Amino acid sequence: MPATMTALYGGAGPDWAPRQVHAPRPGPGQVVVRARAVALNNADASMLAAADPTAGGTGEEYQAGFEFAGEVTAVGAGAGMPALGSRVMGTTPGSFAQYVLADHRHVLPVPDELGNEEACALPTGLLTEHGALAVAGFQAGQSVLITGATSSIGLIGVRIARALDAGRIVATTRDAARSDLLENAGADTVVITGEQDMTQAVLTATRGQGVDVALDHVGGRTFADCLPATRSDGAVVNIGRLDRAASTIDLDALSYRHLRVHGVSFGFSRAAELGAVIAAAGERLLPAVADGRAQPLIDSTWSFDTAARAAARLRSHRAHGKIVLSVP
Ligand SMILES: NC(=O)c1ccc[n+]([C@@H]2O[C@H](COP(=O)([O-])OP(=O)(O)OC[C@H]3O[C@@H](n4cnc5c(N)ncnc54)[C@H](OP(=O)(O)O)[C@@H]3O)[C@@H](O)[C@H]2O)c1
């Protein structure tokens, strides 16, 4: 392993800047992965904006990124798995680098069928959407509502729900032109919010019952509308706040239906808890990843040199699937 490496840093301006920094060495329980491809998440855009000194941000530099895929090049004490040289995909802060330091519990093996570009685009979606379904107590055959379903993790959520034999899957977008995207991912019913009343459309699609499980990526009014769209004793899980974090809910809709409401934010989990969420997702979903049922949709792939264009695409909210950077 070389002594130094290239990594992308936020906090120097509106976009990431390349930096030459020391390559990491693994501590106990850690692995170092030679990253081949890394993927962008909504959180990368918010962190860039918060640190951008040209727009009132903190100006504090940080190594950017969360998701990665590559080969294990060093293993710390006590990190028996994964084996040196094996292909892994995982999540850790600071993944936009040639060598990525990660907790060994936060990586999964990459099935042979999957290239690095697809692999790096999966960990956040797999762990978040599977983790949210698990929190909801989802069982095969149950119906699922996924709001903000064209988001990169929402699309993975639709595929996972299909792979886990969900009953009816209802998915929402604000843009009728994106219905095909959701149907191709496995949605049975697409609701165009803004044109249709979401609650009414979900009730119509579920014979007036409501869905068993709602996974909400939007927050605000949409989160409130998930409650009367969910059947009695069902579960609503808030995953994201693409619209807004504040929501005014009807407590009658919550209480009369005996709903269970959860929030998940796996980035704020303790290391061991996150490891358990990742392990559970891997156990249930790696076969579906290998045979193509739970593979991510890739919007576009960029180089570290063109990372600013990748960030612009992320901010546009127009991507169809995950945006990837190939690592030099
Ligand atoms: N809980 C966790 O652990 C966790 C983990 C990862 C991400 N997240 C959160 O999950 C959400 C999705 O993340 P992502 O990276 O997948 O996002 P993304 O790909 O950037 O999402 C883009 C999509 O969001 C929809 N959208 C944007 N603004 C919206 C608004 N105001 N109202 C409704 N829809 C809107 C657009 O869909 P249409 O134009 O088609 O409607 C667009 O396709 C984010 O809020 C993120 O912070 C949570």
The ligand as a Gaussian input file, in Angstrom:
#p B3LYP/6-31G(d) Opt

LIG

0 1
 N      -32.654000       7.003000       7.481000
 C      -31.469000       6.769000       6.938000
 O      -30.632000       6.059000       7.519000
 C      -31.187000       7.326000       5.573000
 C      -30.142000       6.822000       4.789000
 C      -29.943000       7.372000       3.515000
 C      -30.768000       8.399000       3.063000
 N      -31.749000       8.890000       3.860000
 C      -32.651000       9.959000       3.406000
 O      -33.499000       9.405000       2.409000
 C      -33.860000      10.410000       1.470000
 C      -33.513000       9.940000       0.068000
 O      -32.093000       9.925000      -0.093000
 P      -31.439000       9.720000      -1.529000
 O      -29.967000       9.924000      -1.389000
 O      -31.930000       8.434000      -2.092000
 O      -32.132000      10.959000      -2.296000
 P      -32.080000      11.418000      -3.815000
 O      -31.722000      10.288000      -4.695000
 O      -31.261000      12.650000      -3.914000
 O      -33.632000      11.806000      -4.022000
 C      -34.021000      12.445000      -5.166000
 C      -35.530000      12.285000      -5.333000
 O      -36.196000      12.921000      -4.283000
 C      -37.470000      13.352000      -4.706000
 N      -37.663000      14.654000      -4.079000
 C      -36.779000      15.654000      -4.024000
 N      -37.304000      16.691000      -3.349000
 C      -38.551000      16.327000      -2.989000
 C      -39.609000      16.966000      -2.295000
 N      -39.496000      18.227000      -1.851000
 N      -40.737000      16.303000      -2.093000
 C      -40.856000      15.040000      -2.559000
 N      -39.900000      14.374000      -3.238000
 C      -38.759000      15.025000      -3.442000
 C      -37.411000      13.467000      -6.228000
 O      -38.403000      12.579000      -6.720000
 P      -39.578000      13.028000      -7.758000
 O      -39.121000      14.275000      -8.455000
 O      -39.691000      11.833000      -8.653000
 O      -40.766000      13.215000      -6.898000
 C      -36.036000      12.899000      -6.590000
 O      -36.106000      11.835000      -7.508000
 C      -33.107000      11.681000       1.897000
 O      -33.968000      12.484000       2.688000
 C      -31.967000      11.142000       2.721000
 O      -31.484000      12.095000       3.652000
 C      -31.982000       8.378000       5.092000

